[in-house]
Every structure is written in C-alpha cells, then in structure tokens.
Amino acid sequence: MAVPWTQRPDGLLVEVRLTPRAAMDRIDSVETLSDGAPVLKARVRAVPEKGKANDAVVRLLAKALGLPTSRARLLSGDTARRKCILLEGDGASLARALEALLAAKG
C-alpha cells in the first residue's frame, strides 16, 4: 500500500484529507482518493472558518507524533479538504511513528 507521506531532509511531508465539524479530533486511516493518491484521513471538531480547522489538524498531527506545534505547519490546501503538512524533524523517525500510530488503530 502506498503511504501519504514523503521523507525530506527537513522532516516529513504528509498529505491529509480533512473533515471539519467532526464529533471528535482524530486520525483515521490511509485512504486512496479517486485520482489514486493516498491521503491520511483526519477529522477535527473545528469549523472551517478563519483557519480554525487548519490549525486544529496541524495541532492534532503534532500531538499524535509528540512534536511541538511549532514544528508542524500547513504548506498547501488552506481552503481545500486536501492539505499538505510539513512535520519538521527526522523524517525517518516521524514516518515510523506515524506507521506505528496507524498500526495501533488496526
């Protein structure tokens, strides 16, 4: 299965499909979109107004991987459901942590 992240020298680039206004904040699973691109499905309670949902998904990913929020940032997808988020740090370690998180969800 393809993964929705790419290791870079400065960290891990993660493709996310975000659902705002959810019942709870959570990272769901990896999904393949109709164009064949893999994405990490995430849900946040925040509304998609004034960047609130974007901030929430960045915080959610950072917290899930044990990163300070300042080390995660939205690179693209400000107004779209599909986002590209950079997690700064050791890309290989972050990829392993994300794989472990998804494996624990079953």
C-alpha positions as CSV (number, residue, x, y, z in Angstrom):
1,M,0.0,0.0,0.0
2,A,1.2,3.5,-0.8
3,V,1.8,5.9,2.0
4,P,0.6,9.5,2.1
5,W,3.9,10.9,3.3
6,T,7.3,11.7,1.8
7,Q,10.5,12.0,3.8
8,R,12.5,15.2,3.2
9,P,15.8,16.4,4.7
10,D,13.8,18.8,6.9
11,G,11.1,16.4,8.0
12,L,8.1,14.5,6.8
13,L,5.6,15.9,4.2
14,V,2.1,14.5,4.9
15,E,-0.9,14.6,2.5
16,V,-4.1,14.8,4.6
17,R,-7.8,14.8,3.7
18,L,-9.5,16.8,6.4
19,T,-13.1,16.5,7.6
20,P,-14.0,19.5,9.8
21,R,-17.0,19.7,12.2
22,A,-16.5,16.1,13.3
23,A,-17.7,14.7,16.6
24,M,-14.1,14.4,17.8
25,D,-10.5,15.1,16.8
26,R,-8.8,12.0,15.4
27,I,-6.6,10.5,12.8
28,D,-8.5,7.7,11.0
29,S,-6.6,5.8,8.4
30,V,-4.9,5.9,5.0
31,E,-7.3,6.2,2.1
32,T,-6.8,6.2,-1.7
33,L,-8.6,9.0,-3.5
34,S,-10.3,8.7,-6.9
35,D,-7.2,10.1,-8.6
36,G,-5.1,7.2,-7.0
37,A,-3.3,9.5,-4.5
38,P,-3.0,8.2,-0.9
39,V,-4.1,10.5,1.9
40,L,-4.2,10.4,5.7
41,K,-7.8,10.8,6.8
42,A,-8.2,13.1,9.7
43,R,-11.2,14.7,11.5
44,V,-11.4,17.8,13.7
45,R,-14.2,19.4,15.7
46,A,-13.2,22.9,14.5
47,V,-15.1,24.7,11.8
48,P,-13.5,25.6,8.5
49,E,-13.6,29.3,9.2
50,K,-10.6,31.7,9.5
51,G,-8.1,28.8,9.5
52,K,-9.5,27.2,12.7
53,A,-9.8,23.7,11.1
54,N,-6.3,24.0,9.6
55,D,-4.8,25.0,12.9
56,A,-6.6,22.1,14.6
57,V,-5.3,19.4,12.1
58,V,-1.7,20.8,12.5
59,R,-2.0,20.6,16.3
60,L,-3.6,17.1,16.0
61,L,-0.7,15.7,13.9
62,A,1.9,17.3,16.0
63,K,0.5,16.0,19.3
64,A,0.0,12.5,17.8
65,L,3.7,12.3,16.9
66,G,5.0,14.0,20.0
67,L,6.1,17.2,18.2
68,P,5.8,20.8,19.5
69,T,3.1,22.6,17.4
70,S,5.8,25.0,16.2
71,R,7.4,22.1,14.3
72,A,4.3,21.4,12.2
73,R,2.9,23.7,9.5
74,L,0.4,23.8,6.7
75,L,2.2,24.1,3.3
76,S,-0.8,24.0,1.0
77,G,-4.5,23.4,0.9
78,D,-5.6,26.4,3.0
79,T,-9.1,26.4,1.7
80,A,-9.3,22.8,0.4
81,R,-10.1,19.5,2.1
82,R,-6.8,18.1,0.9
83,K,-3.9,19.5,2.9
84,C,-0.1,19.2,2.7
85,I,1.5,19.5,6.2
86,L,5.2,19.6,6.9
87,L,6.3,18.0,10.2
88,E,9.8,19.2,11.0
89,G,12.4,16.8,12.4
90,D,13.9,13.4,11.4
91,G,11.8,12.2,8.6
92,A,12.5,8.5,9.1
93,S,11.6,8.7,12.8
94,L,8.4,10.6,12.1
95,A,7.4,8.1,9.4
96,R,8.0,5.2,11.8
97,A,5.9,7.0,14.5
98,L,3.1,7.6,12.0
99,E,3.2,4.0,10.8
100,A,3.0,2.8,14.4
101,L,0.1,5.1,15.2
102,L,-1.8,3.7,12.2
103,A,-1.0,0.1,13.0
104,A,-2.3,0.6,16.6
105,K,-5.6,1.8,15.1
106,G,-5.9,-1.6,13.3
